[in-house]
Amino acid sequence: MTQQTKQNAIPDGSPNVKEDRHFVTALARGLDLLACFRSGEKLLGNQELAERSKLPKSTVSRLTYTLTKLGYLQYDEQVGKYRLGTATLALGSAMLSKLDIRQLARPLMQEVADFSHATVSLGMRDRLSMIYVENCRSQAALTLRLDVGARIPIATTAMGRAYLAELPDSERDDILERVRELDEVAWPALKSKVMRSLDEYRTQGCCTSFGDWQPDVNAIAIAFRPSDGAAPMSINCGGPAFNLSPEFLLKEVQPRLLDVVSRLRRPMHGG
């Protein structure tokens, strides 16, 4: 099982999940199956869903049958696999339509993307991943080909690290403990990089990932809360390392990202 697959699985080890009498396990498992579908993937079979969700195939078969009956999945008889149904798409569309910040952010993000000849994205957390909810890229030939709905890991990316930096210590520690459980051998080196990135956030106002997520990708990110009491969101700028040096990102792009965040905070807080 890949690390990305593990990140999408139900966090059984999360505090109080098994002890919480209000927690409906069957519902959680059904939602976990829906989360197994990633950006760019259209069809998944019961075996693939079982591997990704870490659930028995017999359980997956019952869940996919139920989700199909409810319209959250559609079964393709020709290939014997499932695709997301219209009920799921309606939920996603309704959620995105309520994110007014996307409309506010898009022109500002596009300006930074055009300036940097890179990709600028807005993301929210889902478990141990960040999901793009808005994405702008320049007209440059070489940019990251990630779209709305794409998932990236929380601990190795600038976007994820900025999100972690914006959290209270207890919540951040809980997430990092779940990251540690994914790969305890790799954890010491990863923890060192995450802690260094959190220090960067306090001293220079952004988190970085220079080759940590992918060896040929550089990025910086800033997190903010779009309204009082809301969960943090992160905005990043990234692209091929040969086109985006750390110096350029920190000296030229970071001030522009800070300006975008400042301009987004004012209308969202009624300023």
CYANA upper distance limits for C-alpha pairs under 8 A (distance plus 0.5 A):
  1 MET  CA      5 THR  CA      6.80
  1 MET  CA      6 LYS  CA      7.37
  1 MET  CA     51 GLU  CA      7.59
  1 MET  CA     52 ARG  CA      7.83
  2 THR  CA      6 LYS  CA      6.90
  3 GLN  CA      7 GLN  CA      6.71
  3 GLN  CA    182 LEU  CA      7.26
  3 GLN  CA    183 ASP  CA      8.48
  4 GLN  CA      8 ASN  CA      7.13
  4 GLN  CA    153 PRO  CA      7.76
  5 THR  CA      9 ALA  CA      7.14
  5 THR  CA     36 CYS  CA      8.39
  5 THR  CA     52 ARG  CA      5.77
  5 THR  CA     53 SER  CA      8.16
  6 LYS  CA     52 ARG  CA      7.47
  6 LYS  CA     53 SER  CA      8.33
  6 LYS  CA    182 LEU  CA      7.41
  7 GLN  CA    127 ARG  CA      7.49
  7 GLN  CA    128 LEU  CA      5.79
  7 GLN  CA    129 SER  CA      7.32
  7 GLN  CA    153 PRO  CA      8.37
  7 GLN  CA    182 LEU  CA      8.21
  8 ASN  CA     32 ASP  CA      7.97
  8 ASN  CA     35 ALA  CA      7.32
  8 ASN  CA     36 CYS  CA      7.12
  8 ASN  CA     52 ARG  CA      7.88
  8 ASN  CA     53 SER  CA      7.78
  8 ASN  CA    127 ARG  CA      7.38
  8 ASN  CA    128 LEU  CA      7.58
  8 ASN  CA    129 SER  CA      8.15
  9 ALA  CA     32 ASP  CA      7.08
  9 ALA  CA     36 CYS  CA      8.50
  9 ALA  CA     52 ARG  CA      7.11
  9 ALA  CA     53 SER  CA      5.44
  9 ALA  CA     54 LYS  CA      7.28
 10 ILE  CA     28 ALA  CA      8.01
 10 ILE  CA     29 ARG  CA      7.77
 10 ILE  CA     32 ASP  CA      6.79
 10 ILE  CA     53 SER  CA      7.46
 11 PRO  CA    127 ARG  CA      8.48
 11 PRO  CA    178 ARG  CA      8.28
 12 ASP  CA     17 VAL  CA      7.33
 12 ASP  CA     18 LYS  CA      7.83
 13 GLY  CA     17 VAL  CA      8.01
 13 GLY  CA    178 ARG  CA      8.25
 14 SER  CA    174 ASP  CA      8.48
 14 SER  CA    178 ARG  CA      8.12
 16 ASN  CA     20 ASP  CA      6.09
 17 VAL  CA     23 PHE  CA      7.17
 18 LYS  CA     23 PHE  CA      8.26
 24 VAL  CA     28 ALA  CA      6.88
 25 THR  CA     29 ARG  CA      6.64
 26 ALA  CA     30 GLY  CA      6.78
 27 LEU  CA     31 LEU  CA      6.77
 28 ALA  CA     32 ASP  CA      6.54
 29 ARG  CA     33 LEU  CA      6.86
 29 ARG  CA     63 LEU  CA      8.44
 30 GLY  CA     34 LEU  CA      7.17
 30 GLY  CA     63 LEU  CA      6.54
 30 GLY  CA     64 THR  CA      8.43
 30 GLY  CA     67 LEU  CA      7.98
 31 LEU  CA     35 ALA  CA      6.80
 32 ASP  CA     36 CYS  CA      6.98
 32 ASP  CA     53 SER  CA      7.07
 33 LEU  CA     37 PHE  CA      8.12
 33 LEU  CA     49 LEU  CA      6.99
 33 LEU  CA     53 SER  CA      6.92
 33 LEU  CA     60 VAL  CA      8.39
 34 LEU  CA     84 LEU  CA      7.98
 36 CYS  CA     49 LEU  CA      7.18
 36 CYS  CA     52 ARG  CA      6.93
 36 CYS  CA     53 SER  CA      7.53
 37 PHE  CA     41 GLU  CA      6.84
 37 PHE  CA     42 LYS  CA      7.93
 37 PHE  CA     44 LEU  CA      7.99
 37 PHE  CA     84 LEU  CA      8.17
 38 ARG  CA    149 GLY  CA      7.98
 38 ARG  CA    150 ALA  CA      7.42
 38 ARG  CA    151 ARG  CA      7.79
 39 SER  CA    147 ASP  CA      8.25
 39 SER  CA    148 VAL  CA      8.41
 39 SER  CA    149 GLY  CA      5.98
 39 SER  CA    150 ALA  CA      5.52
 39 SER  CA    151 ARG  CA      7.81
 42 LYS  CA     82 TYR  CA      8.44
 42 LYS  CA     83 ARG  CA      6.01
 42 LYS  CA     84 LEU  CA      7.92
 43 LEU  CA     81 LYS  CA      6.23
 43 LEU  CA     82 TYR  CA      5.73
 43 LEU  CA     83 ARG  CA      5.33
 44 LEU  CA     48 GLU  CA      6.58
 44 LEU  CA     49 LEU  CA      7.09
 44 LEU  CA     81 LYS  CA      5.72
 44 LEU  CA     82 TYR  CA      5.81
 44 LEU  CA     83 ARG  CA      7.17
 45 GLY  CA     49 LEU  CA      6.68
 45 GLY  CA     80 GLY  CA      7.18
 45 GLY  CA     81 LYS  CA      4.79
 45 GLY  CA     82 TYR  CA      6.51
 46 ASN  CA     50 ALA  CA      6.48
 46 ASN  CA     57 LYS  CA      7.09
 46 ASN  CA     60 VAL  CA      6.80
 46 ASN  CA     61 SER  CA      6.85
 46 ASN  CA     64 THR  CA      8.26
 46 ASN  CA     81 LYS  CA      7.72
 47 GLN  CA     51 GLU  CA      6.77
 47 GLN  CA     57 LYS  CA      7.00
 48 GLU  CA     52 ARG  CA      6.73
 49 LEU  CA     53 SER  CA      6.44
 49 LEU  CA     60 VAL  CA      7.55
 50 ALA  CA     54 LYS  CA      6.08
 50 ALA  CA     55 LEU  CA      5.63
 50 ALA  CA     56 PRO  CA      6.57
 50 ALA  CA     57 LYS  CA      5.86
 50 ALA  CA     60 VAL  CA      6.61
 51 GLU  CA     55 LEU  CA      7.66
 55 LEU  CA     59 THR  CA      7.07
 55 LEU  CA     60 VAL  CA      7.05
 56 PRO  CA     60 VAL  CA      6.84
 57 LYS  CA     61 SER  CA      6.60
 58 SER  CA     62 ARG  CA      7.03
 59 THR  CA     63 LEU  CA      6.74
 60 VAL  CA     64 THR  CA      6.48
 61 SER  CA     65 TYR  CA      6.63
 62 ARG  CA     66 THR  CA      6.79
 63 LEU  CA     67 LEU  CA      6.54
 64 THR  CA     68 THR  CA      6.42
 64 THR  CA     73 LEU  CA      7.64
 65 TYR  CA     69 LYS  CA      6.80
 66 THR  CA     70 LEU  CA      6.86
 67 LEU  CA     71 GLY  CA      6.70
 67 LEU  CA     72 TYR  CA      5.60
 67 LEU  CA     73 LEU  CA      6.05
 68 THR  CA     72 TYR  CA      6.24
 68 THR  CA     73 LEU  CA      4.98
 68 THR  CA     74 GLN  CA      6.08
 68 THR  CA     75 TYR  CA      7.50
 68 THR  CA     85 GLY  CA      8.13
 69 LYS  CA     73 LEU  CA      8.40
 70 LEU  CA     87 ALA  CA      8.24
 71 GLY  CA     85 GLY  CA      5.90
 71 GLY  CA     86 THR  CA      6.81
 71 GLY  CA     87 ALA  CA      5.85
 71 GLY  CA     88 THR  CA      8.10
 72 TYR  CA     84 LEU  CA      6.58
 72 TYR  CA     85 GLY  CA      4.94
 72 TYR  CA     86 THR  CA      6.89
 72 TYR  CA     87 ALA  CA      5.42
 72 TYR  CA     88 THR  CA      5.52
 73 LEU  CA     82 TYR  CA      6.71
 73 LEU  CA     83 ARG  CA      6.17
 73 LEU  CA     84 LEU  CA      5.10
 73 LEU  CA     85 GLY  CA      4.65
 73 LEU  CA     86 THR  CA      8.18
 73 LEU  CA     87 ALA  CA      8.46
 73 LEU  CA     88 THR  CA      8.09
 74 GLN  CA     82 TYR  CA      5.96
 74 GLN  CA     83 ARG  CA      5.78
 74 GLN  CA     84 LEU  CA      6.59
 74 GLN  CA     85 GLY  CA      5.59
 75 TYR  CA     80 GLY  CA      7.48
 75 TYR  CA     81 LYS  CA      6.38
 75 TYR  CA     82 TYR  CA      5.03
 75 TYR  CA     83 ARG  CA      7.06
 76 ASP  CA     80 GLY  CA      6.10
 76 ASP  CA     81 LYS  CA      5.97
 76 ASP  CA     82 TYR  CA      6.42
 76 ASP  CA     83 ARG  CA      8.01
 77 GLU  CA     81 LYS  CA      7.59
 84 LEU  CA     88 THR  CA      6.85
 84 LEU  CA     89 LEU  CA      7.78
 85 GLY  CA     89 LEU  CA      7.08
 86 THR  CA     90 ALA  CA      6.53
 87 ALA  CA     91 LEU  CA      6.92
 88 THR  CA     92 GLY  CA      6.86
 89 LEU  CA     93 SER  CA      6.54
 90 ALA  CA     94 ALA  CA      6.54
 91 LEU  CA     95 MET  CA      6.71
 92 GLY  CA     96 LEU  CA      6.72
 93 SER  CA     97 SER  CA      6.50
 94 ALA  CA     98 LYS  CA      7.01
 95 MET  CA     99 LEU  CA      7.33
 96 LEU  CA    133 VAL  CA      7.82
 99 LEU  CA    103 GLN  CA      8.37
100 ASP  CA    104 LEU  CA      7.21
101 ILE  CA    105 ALA  CA      6.31
101 ILE  CA    226 PRO  CA      7.89
101 ILE  CA    264 LEU  CA      7.96
101 ILE  CA    268 MET  CA      8.13
102 ARG  CA    106 ARG  CA      6.41
102 ARG  CA    133 VAL  CA      8.07
102 ARG  CA    134 GLU  CA      6.77
103 GLN  CA    107 PRO  CA      8.28
104 LEU  CA    108 LEU  CA      8.09
104 LEU  CA    264 LEU  CA      7.49
105 ALA  CA    109 MET  CA      6.41
105 ALA  CA    260 VAL  CA      8.09
105 ALA  CA    264 LEU  CA      7.30
106 ARG  CA    110 GLN  CA      6.56
106 ARG  CA    134 GLU  CA      7.76
106 ARG  CA    135 ASN  CA      8.24
106 ARG  CA    136 CYS  CA      7.63
107 PRO  CA    111 GLU  CA      6.89
108 LEU  CA    112 VAL  CA      7.24
108 LEU  CA    260 VAL  CA      6.66
109 MET  CA    113 ALA  CA      6.70
109 MET  CA    120 VAL  CA      6.47
109 MET  CA    121 SER  CA      7.95
109 MET  CA    136 CYS  CA      6.84
109 MET  CA    260 VAL  CA      7.80
110 GLN  CA    114 ASP  CA      6.55
110 GLN  CA    120 VAL  CA      7.78
110 GLN  CA    136 CYS  CA      5.95
110 GLN  CA    137 ARG  CA      7.32
110 GLN  CA    138 SER  CA      7.82
111 GLU  CA    115 PHE  CA      6.68
112 VAL  CA    116 SER  CA      6.53
112 VAL  CA    120 VAL  CA      7.57
112 VAL  CA    253 VAL  CA      7.81
112 VAL  CA    256 ARG  CA      7.17
112 VAL  CA    257 LEU  CA      7.80
113 ALA  CA    117 HIS  CA      6.13
113 ALA  CA    118 ALA  CA      5.64
113 ALA  CA    119 THR  CA      5.93
113 ALA  CA    120 VAL  CA      6.06
113 ALA  CA    136 CYS  CA      6.93
113 ALA  CA    137 ARG  CA      5.92
113 ALA  CA    138 SER  CA      5.60
113 ALA  CA    237 CYS  CA      7.96
114 ASP  CA    118 ALA  CA      7.55
114 ASP  CA    137 ARG  CA      7.69
114 ASP  CA    138 SER  CA      5.20
114 ASP  CA    139 GLN  CA      7.70
115 PHE  CA    138 SER  CA      8.49
116 SER  CA    138 SER  CA      8.29
116 SER  CA    244 LEU  CA      8.44
116 SER  CA    253 VAL  CA      7.37
117 HIS  CA    137 ARG  CA      8.03
117 HIS  CA    138 SER  CA      5.64
117 HIS  CA    139 GLN  CA      7.61
117 HIS  CA    140 ALA  CA      6.13
117 HIS  CA    143 THR  CA      8.07
118 ALA  CA    137 ARG  CA      6.42
118 ALA  CA    138 SER  CA      6.19
118 ALA  CA    140 ALA  CA      7.83
118 ALA  CA    142 LEU  CA      8.50
118 ALA  CA    143 THR  CA      6.06
118 ALA  CA    144 LEU  CA      8.00
118 ALA  CA    237 CYS  CA      7.23
118 ALA  CA    238 GLY  CA      6.45
118 ALA  CA    239 GLY  CA      5.86
118 ALA  CA    244 LEU  CA      8.36
119 THR  CA    135 ASN  CA      7.78
119 THR  CA    136 CYS  CA      6.28
119 THR  CA    137 ARG  CA      4.76
119 THR  CA    138 SER  CA      6.97
119 THR  CA    143 THR  CA      6.68
119 THR  CA    144 LEU  CA      6.78
119 THR  CA    237 CYS  CA      6.10
119 THR  CA    238 GLY  CA      6.03
119 THR  CA    239 GLY  CA      6.72
120 VAL  CA    135 ASN  CA      6.49
120 VAL  CA    136 CYS  CA      5.74
120 VAL  CA    137 ARG  CA      6.70
120 VAL  CA    235 ILE  CA      7.54
120 VAL  CA    236 ASN  CA      5.99
120 VAL  CA    237 CYS  CA      4.93
120 VAL  CA    238 GLY  CA      7.15
121 SER  CA    132 TYR  CA      6.93
121 SER  CA    133 VAL  CA      8.14
121 SER  CA    134 GLU  CA      6.16
121 SER  CA    135 ASN  CA      4.85
121 SER  CA    136 CYS  CA      6.67
121 SER  CA    235 ILE  CA      6.06
121 SER  CA    236 ASN  CA      5.94
121 SER  CA    237 CYS  CA      7.18
122 LEU  CA    132 TYR  CA      6.21
122 LEU  CA    133 VAL  CA      6.29
122 LEU  CA    134 GLU  CA      5.59
122 LEU  CA    135 ASN  CA      6.88
122 LEU  CA    233 MET  CA      7.53
122 LEU  CA    234 SER  CA      6.21
122 LEU  CA    235 ILE  CA      4.96
122 LEU  CA    236 ASN  CA      7.18
123 GLY  CA    130 MET  CA      6.40
123 GLY  CA    131 ILE  CA      5.71
123 GLY  CA    132 TYR  CA      4.85
123 GLY  CA    133 VAL  CA      5.94
123 GLY  CA    134 GLU  CA      7.57
123 GLY  CA    159 MET  CA      7.80
123 GLY  CA    233 MET  CA      6.23
123 GLY  CA    234 SER  CA      5.74
123 GLY  CA    235 ILE  CA      6.86
124 MET  CA    130 MET  CA      5.89
124 MET  CA    131 ILE  CA      5.87
124 MET  CA    132 TYR  CA      7.19
124 MET  CA    133 VAL  CA      7.56
124 MET  CA    232 PRO  CA      7.75
124 MET  CA    233 MET  CA      5.63
124 MET  CA    234 SER  CA      7.15
125 ARG  CA    129 SER  CA      6.30
125 ARG  CA    130 MET  CA      4.87
125 ARG  CA    131 ILE  CA      6.58
125 ARG  CA    154 ILE  CA      8.37
125 ARG  CA    160 GLY  CA      8.30
125 ARG  CA    163 TYR  CA      8.37
125 ARG  CA    233 MET  CA      8.15
126 ASP  CA    130 MET  CA      6.37
126 ASP  CA    131 ILE  CA      7.17
128 LEU  CA    153 PRO  CA      6.86
128 LEU  CA    154 ILE  CA      6.06
128 LEU  CA    155 ALA  CA      8.47
128 LEU  CA    175 ILE  CA      7.69
128 LEU  CA    178 ARG  CA      8.45
128 LEU  CA    179 VAL  CA      7.70
129 SER  CA    151 ARG  CA      6.49
129 SER  CA    152 ILE  CA      5.96
129 SER  CA    153 PRO  CA      5.00
129 SER  CA    154 ILE  CA      5.35
129 SER  CA    160 GLY  CA      7.87
130 MET  CA    151 ARG  CA      6.06
130 MET  CA    152 ILE  CA      5.83
130 MET  CA    153 PRO  CA      6.69
130 MET  CA    154 ILE  CA      6.36
130 MET  CA    159 MET  CA      7.82
130 MET  CA    160 GLY  CA      6.64
131 ILE  CA    148 VAL  CA      8.12
131 ILE  CA    149 GLY  CA      6.24
131 ILE  CA    150 ALA  CA      6.11
131 ILE  CA    151 ARG  CA      5.13
131 ILE  CA    152 ILE  CA      7.13
132 TYR  CA    147 ASP  CA      7.44
132 TYR  CA    148 VAL  CA      5.40
132 TYR  CA    149 GLY  CA      5.70
132 TYR  CA    150 ALA  CA      5.99
132 TYR  CA    151 ARG  CA      7.17
133 VAL  CA    148 VAL  CA      5.64
133 VAL  CA    149 GLY  CA      6.74
134 GLU  CA    147 ASP  CA      8.24
134 GLU  CA    148 VAL  CA      6.04
135 ASN  CA    146 LEU  CA      8.37
135 ASN  CA    147 ASP  CA      6.62
135 ASN  CA    148 VAL  CA      6.54
137 ARG  CA    143 THR  CA      7.49
138 SER  CA    143 THR  CA      7.97
142 LEU  CA    239 GLY  CA      8.49
142 LEU  CA    240 PRO  CA      7.88
143 THR  CA    239 GLY  CA      6.06
143 THR  CA    240 PRO  CA      7.23
144 LEU  CA    238 GLY  CA      8.00
144 LEU  CA    239 GLY  CA      6.07
144 LEU  CA    240 PRO  CA      7.78
146 LEU  CA    150 ALA  CA      6.56
152 ILE  CA    157 THR  CA      7.70
152 ILE  CA    160 GLY  CA      8.47
153 PRO  CA    157 THR  CA      6.80
153 PRO  CA    160 GLY  CA      7.26
153 PRO  CA    213 TRP  CA      8.45
154 ILE  CA    159 MET  CA      7.72
154 ILE  CA    160 GLY  CA      4.42
154 ILE  CA    161 ARG  CA      6.83
155 ALA  CA    160 GLY  CA      6.30
155 ALA  CA    161 ARG  CA      6.35
155 ALA  CA    176 LEU  CA      8.37
155 ALA  CA    179 VAL  CA      7.98
155 ALA  CA    190 LEU  CA      8.16
155 ALA  CA    194 VAL  CA      7.13
156 THR  CA    160 GLY  CA      7.63
156 THR  CA    161 ARG  CA      7.68
156 THR  CA    190 LEU  CA      8.07
156 THR  CA    194 VAL  CA      8.02
156 THR  CA    209 SER  CA      7.36
156 THR  CA    212 ASP  CA      6.15
156 THR  CA    213 TRP  CA      5.46
157 THR  CA    161 ARG  CA      6.66
157 THR  CA    208 THR  CA      8.07
157 THR  CA    209 SER  CA      6.05
157 THR  CA    212 ASP  CA      7.46
157 THR  CA    213 TRP  CA      5.98
157 THR  CA    219 ALA  CA      8.22
158 ALA  CA    162 ALA  CA      6.55
158 ALA  CA    207 CYS  CA      5.87
158 ALA  CA    208 THR  CA      5.32
158 ALA  CA    209 SER  CA      5.36
158 ALA  CA    219 ALA  CA      6.49
158 ALA  CA    220 ILE  CA      5.76
158 ALA  CA    221 ALA  CA      5.70
158 ALA  CA    236 ASN  CA      7.52
159 MET  CA    163 TYR  CA      6.87
159 MET  CA    207 CYS  CA      8.05
159 MET  CA    220 ILE  CA      7.71
159 MET  CA    221 ALA  CA      5.59
159 MET  CA    222 ILE  CA      7.60
159 MET  CA    223 ALA  CA      8.13
159 MET  CA    234 SER  CA      6.07
159 MET  CA    235 ILE  CA      7.00
159 MET  CA    236 ASN  CA      6.20
160 GLY  CA    164 LEU  CA      6.80
160 GLY  CA    234 SER  CA      7.97
161 ARG  CA    165 ALA  CA      6.69
161 ARG  CA    194 VAL  CA      7.25
161 ARG  CA    197 SER  CA      7.34
161 ARG  CA    198 LEU  CA      7.60
161 ARG  CA    207 CYS  CA      6.70
161 ARG  CA    208 THR  CA      8.32
161 ARG  CA    221 ALA  CA      8.49
162 ALA  CA    166 GLU  CA      6.99
162 ALA  CA    198 LEU  CA      8.07
162 ALA  CA    201 TYR  CA      7.73
162 ALA  CA    206 CYS  CA      7.25
162 ALA  CA    207 CYS  CA      5.85
162 ALA  CA    221 ALA  CA      6.42
162 ALA  CA    222 ILE  CA      5.94
162 ALA  CA    223 ALA  CA      5.71
162 ALA  CA    234 SER  CA      6.95
163 TYR  CA    167 LEU  CA      7.32
163 TYR  CA    222 ILE  CA      8.21
163 TYR  CA    223 ALA  CA      5.92
163 TYR  CA    224 PHE  CA      8.49
163 TYR  CA    232 PRO  CA      6.81
163 TYR  CA    233 MET  CA      7.05
163 TYR  CA    234 SER  CA      6.37
164 LEU  CA    172 ARG  CA      6.27
164 LEU  CA    198 LEU  CA      8.37
165 ALA  CA    172 ARG  CA      8.30
165 ALA  CA    198 LEU  CA      6.11
165 ALA  CA    201 TYR  CA      7.35
165 ALA  CA    223 ALA  CA      8.24
166 GLU  CA    223 ALA  CA      6.83
166 GLU  CA    224 PHE  CA      7.58
166 GLU  CA    232 PRO  CA      7.23
167 LEU  CA    171 GLU  CA      6.82
167 LEU  CA    172 ARG  CA      6.28
167 LEU  CA    232 PRO  CA      8.17
168 PRO  CA    172 ARG  CA      6.74
169 ASP  CA    173 ASP  CA      6.49
170 SER  CA    174 ASP  CA      6.79
171 GLU  CA    175 ILE  CA      6.99
172 ARG  CA    176 LEU  CA      6.70
173 ASP  CA    177 GLU  CA      6.54
174 ASP  CA    178 ARG  CA      7.04
175 ILE  CA    179 VAL  CA      6.88
176 LEU  CA    180 ARG  CA      6.61
177 GLU  CA    181 GLU  CA      6.90
178 ARG  CA    182 LEU  CA      7.23
179 VAL  CA    183 ASP  CA      7.80
179 VAL  CA    187 TRP  CA      8.38
180 ARG  CA    184 GLU  CA      5.90
180 ARG  CA    187 TRP  CA      5.96
183 ASP  CA    187 TRP  CA      6.57
184 GLU  CA    188 PRO  CA      8.12
186 ALA  CA    190 LEU  CA      6.84
187 TRP  CA    191 LYS  CA      6.22
188 PRO  CA    192 SER  CA      6.80
189 ALA  CA    193 LYS  CA      7.07
190 LEU  CA    194 VAL  CA      6.72
191 LYS  CA    195 MET  CA      6.54
192 SER  CA    196 ARG  CA      6.66
193 LYS  CA    197 SER  CA      6.63
194 VAL  CA    198 LEU  CA      6.75
195 MET  CA    199 ASP  CA      6.83
196 ARG  CA    200 GLU  CA      6.77
197 SER  CA    201 TYR  CA      6.80
197 SER  CA    207 CYS  CA      5.88
197 SER  CA    208 THR  CA      6.80
198 LEU  CA    202 ARG  CA      7.08
198 LEU  CA    207 CYS  CA      7.30
199 ASP  CA    203 THR  CA      6.76
200 GLU  CA    204 GLN  CA      6.01
200 GLU  CA    205 GLY  CA      7.34
200 GLU  CA    206 CYS  CA      6.95
200 GLU  CA    207 CYS  CA      6.50
200 GLU  CA    208 THR  CA      8.30
201 TYR  CA    205 GLY  CA      5.05
201 TYR  CA    206 CYS  CA      5.03
201 TYR  CA    207 CYS  CA      5.72
202 ARG  CA    206 CYS  CA      8.26
205 GLY  CA    222 ILE  CA      7.69
206 CYS  CA    220 ILE  CA      6.98
206 CYS  CA    221 ALA  CA      6.07
206 CYS  CA    222 ILE  CA      5.55
206 CYS  CA    254 GLN  CA      7.96
207 CYS  CA    220 ILE  CA      6.05
207 CYS  CA    221 ALA  CA      5.85
207 CYS  CA    222 ILE  CA      7.05
208 THR  CA    218 ASN  CA      8.29
208 THR  CA    219 ALA  CA      6.39
208 THR  CA    220 ILE  CA      4.91
208 THR  CA    221 ALA  CA      7.05
209 SER  CA    213 TRP  CA      7.31
209 SER  CA    218 ASN  CA      6.36
209 SER  CA    219 ALA  CA      5.87
209 SER  CA    220 ILE  CA      6.84
210 PHE  CA    215 PRO  CA      8.22
210 PHE  CA    217 VAL  CA      7.02
210 PHE  CA    218 ASN  CA      4.88
210 PHE  CA    219 ALA  CA      6.75
210 PHE  CA    241 ALA  CA      8.28
210 PHE  CA    246 PRO  CA      7.58
211 GLY  CA    215 PRO  CA      4.56
211 GLY  CA    216 ASP  CA      6.25
211 GLY  CA    217 VAL  CA      5.84
211 GLY  CA    218 ASN  CA      6.26
211 GLY  CA    241 ALA  CA      8.21
212 ASP  CA    217 VAL  CA      8.47
213 TRP  CA    217 VAL  CA      7.70
216 ASP  CA    240 PRO  CA      6.26
216 ASP  CA    241 ALA  CA      5.65
216 ASP  CA    242 PHE  CA      8.06
217 VAL  CA    238 GLY  CA      7.46
217 VAL  CA    239 GLY  CA      6.02
217 VAL  CA    240 PRO  CA      5.22
217 VAL  CA    241 ALA  CA      5.33
218 ASN  CA    238 GLY  CA      6.07
218 ASN  CA    239 GLY  CA      6.34
218 ASN  CA    240 PRO  CA      6.84
218 ASN  CA    241 ALA  CA      5.59
218 ASN  CA    244 LEU  CA      6.96
218 ASN  CA    245 SER  CA      7.70
218 ASN  CA    246 PRO  CA      7.57
219 ALA  CA    236 ASN  CA      7.27
219 ALA  CA    237 CYS  CA      6.00
219 ALA  CA    238 GLY  CA      4.46
219 ALA  CA    239 GLY  CA      7.10
219 ALA  CA    246 PRO  CA      8.48
219 ALA  CA    249 LEU  CA      7.87
220 ILE  CA    236 ASN  CA      6.10
220 ILE  CA    237 CYS  CA      6.17
220 ILE  CA    238 GLY  CA      7.07
220 ILE  CA    249 LEU  CA      7.33
220 ILE  CA    250 LEU  CA      8.17
220 ILE  CA    254 GLN  CA      7.99
221 ALA  CA    234 SER  CA      7.04
221 ALA  CA    235 ILE  CA      5.98
221 ALA  CA    236 ASN  CA      4.50
221 ALA  CA    237 CYS  CA      6.92
221 ALA  CA    257 LEU  CA      8.47
222 ILE  CA    234 SER  CA      6.08
222 ILE  CA    235 ILE  CA      6.02
222 ILE  CA    236 ASN  CA      6.97
222 ILE  CA    257 LEU  CA      7.85
222 ILE  CA    258 LEU  CA      7.89
222 ILE  CA    261 VAL  CA      8.36
223 ALA  CA    232 PRO  CA      6.77
223 ALA  CA    233 MET  CA      5.96
223 ALA  CA    234 SER  CA      4.57
223 ALA  CA    235 ILE  CA      6.77
224 PHE  CA    232 PRO  CA      5.80
224 PHE  CA    233 MET  CA      6.08
224 PHE  CA    234 SER  CA      6.90
224 PHE  CA    261 VAL  CA      7.58
224 PHE  CA    265 ARG  CA      8.44
225 ARG  CA    229 GLY  CA      8.12
225 ARG  CA    230 ALA  CA      6.32
225 ARG  CA    231 ALA  CA      6.58
225 ARG  CA    232 PRO  CA      4.94
225 ARG  CA    233 MET  CA      6.60
225 ARG  CA    265 ARG  CA      8.20
226 PRO  CA    230 ALA  CA      6.94
226 PRO  CA    231 ALA  CA      8.35
226 PRO  CA    232 PRO  CA      7.58
226 PRO  CA    233 MET  CA      7.72
226 PRO  CA    264 LEU  CA      7.82
226 PRO  CA    265 ARG  CA      6.56
226 PRO  CA    268 MET  CA      6.37
226 PRO  CA    269 HIS  CA      8.02
227 SER  CA    265 ARG  CA      8.00
227 SER  CA    268 MET  CA      6.22
227 SER  CA    269 HIS  CA      6.27
228 ASP  CA    269 HIS  CA      7.77
235 ILE  CA    257 LEU  CA      8.20
236 ASN  CA    257 LEU  CA      8.35
237 CYS  CA    253 VAL  CA      8.31
238 GLY  CA    244 LEU  CA      7.93
239 GLY  CA    243 ASN  CA      7.62
239 GLY  CA    244 LEU  CA      6.84
240 PRO  CA    244 LEU  CA      6.68
241 ALA  CA    245 SER  CA      6.55
244 LEU  CA    248 PHE  CA      6.94
244 LEU  CA    249 LEU  CA      7.09
245 SER  CA    249 LEU  CA      6.82
246 PRO  CA    250 LEU  CA      6.58
247 GLU  CA    251 LYS  CA      6.34
247 GLU  CA    252 GLU  CA      8.39
248 PHE  CA    252 GLU  CA      5.80
248 PHE  CA    253 VAL  CA      7.13
249 LEU  CA    253 VAL  CA      5.24
249 LEU  CA    254 GLN  CA      6.52
250 LEU  CA    254 GLN  CA      5.64
250 LEU  CA    255 PRO  CA      8.37
251 LYS  CA    255 PRO  CA      7.69
252 GLU  CA    256 ARG  CA      7.75
253 VAL  CA    257 LEU  CA      6.81
254 GLN  CA    258 LEU  CA      6.63
255 PRO  CA    259 ASP  CA      6.72
256 ARG  CA    260 VAL  CA      6.80
257 LEU  CA    261 VAL  CA      6.81
258 LEU  CA    262 SER  CA      6.65
259 ASP  CA    263 ARG  CA      6.65
260 VAL  CA    264 LEU  CA      6.67
261 VAL  CA    265 ARG  CA      6.63
262 SER  CA    266 ARG  CA      7.12
263 ARG  CA    267 PRO  CA      7.71
264 LEU  CA    268 MET  CA      6.84
265 ARG  CA    269 HIS  CA      6.43
265 ARG  CA    271 GLY  CA      8.38
266 ARG  CA    270 GLY  CA      6.51
266 ARG  CA    271 GLY  CA      4.95
267 PRO  CA    271 GLY  CA      5.99
